[in-house]
């Protein structure tokens, strides 16, 4: 997913290995964060609120897709403006 997002979605260019590594580590950390968020949504929705598992999973997936995009756009693959 990192390569797909980097090349096709955000068209991110990196000019050094250190920037590439930083970008990749940021991507992994963001995905770990969204995994934790998804797990929390699934637990709270299914176990605490007793909502149907399929409905909770659909809601969780929608939230995670949006959150992954926002994190990628604003943090991982943000465009740097040279002044």
C-alpha positions in Angstrom: 0.0 0.0 0.0 2.9 2.4 0.7 4.2 2.1 -2.9 0.7 2.4 -4.4 -0.1 5.5 -2.3 3.4 7.0 -3.0 3.4 6.6 -6.7 -0.2 6.6 -7.9 -2.3 8.4 -5.2 -0.1 11.2 -3.9 2.7 11.2 -6.6 5.3 11.8 -3.8 8.9 12.4 -4.8 11.7 12.0 -2.4 15.2 13.2 -3.1 17.1 11.2 -0.5 17.2 7.9 1.2 16.7 9.5 4.6 13.5 11.2 3.4 12.2 8.0 1.9 12.9 6.1 5.1 11.2 8.8 7.2 8.2 8.7 4.9 8.0 4.9 5.1 8.2 4.9 8.9 5.5 7.5 9.1 3.3 5.4 6.9 3.8 2.3 9.0 3.2 4.3 12.2 0.0 5.8 10.8 -1.2 2.3 9.8 -0.5 0.9 13.3 -2.5 3.9 14.7 -5.5 3.2 12.5 -5.3 -0.5 13.4 -5.6 0.5 17.0 -8.5 2.8 16.2 -10.2 0.1 14.2 -9.8 -2.4 17.0 -11.3 0.1 19.5 -14.3 0.7 17.2 -14.9 -3.0 16.7 -14.6 -3.7 20.4 -16.8 -0.8 21.5 -19.4 -1.4 18.8 -19.7 -5.1 19.2 -18.9 -5.8 22.8 -20.0 -2.7 24.7 -22.8 -1.3 22.5 -23.9 -4.8 21.2 -24.4 -3.6 17.6 -24.5 -6.1 14.8 -20.9 -7.2 13.9 -21.3 -6.5 10.2 -22.7 -3.0 10.8 -19.8 -2.2 13.1 -17.3 -3.6 10.6 -18.7 -1.5 7.8 -18.6 1.7 10.0 -15.1 0.9 11.1 -13.9 0.4 7.5 -15.4 3.7 6.5 -13.7 5.5 9.4 -10.4 3.8 8.7 -10.4 4.6 5.0 -11.1 8.3 5.7 -8.5 8.4 8.5 -5.8 6.7 6.4 -6.4 9.2 3.6 -6.3 12.2 5.9 -3.1 10.9 7.6 -1.5 10.2 4.3 -2.5 13.6 2.8 -1.6 15.8 5.7 1.3 14.0 7.4 3.0 11.3 5.3 2.9 12.5 1.7 2.4 16.3 2.4 3.7 18.6 -0.3 6.5 20.8 0.9 6.4 24.3 -0.4 9.8 25.8 -1.1 10.0 29.5 -0.3 
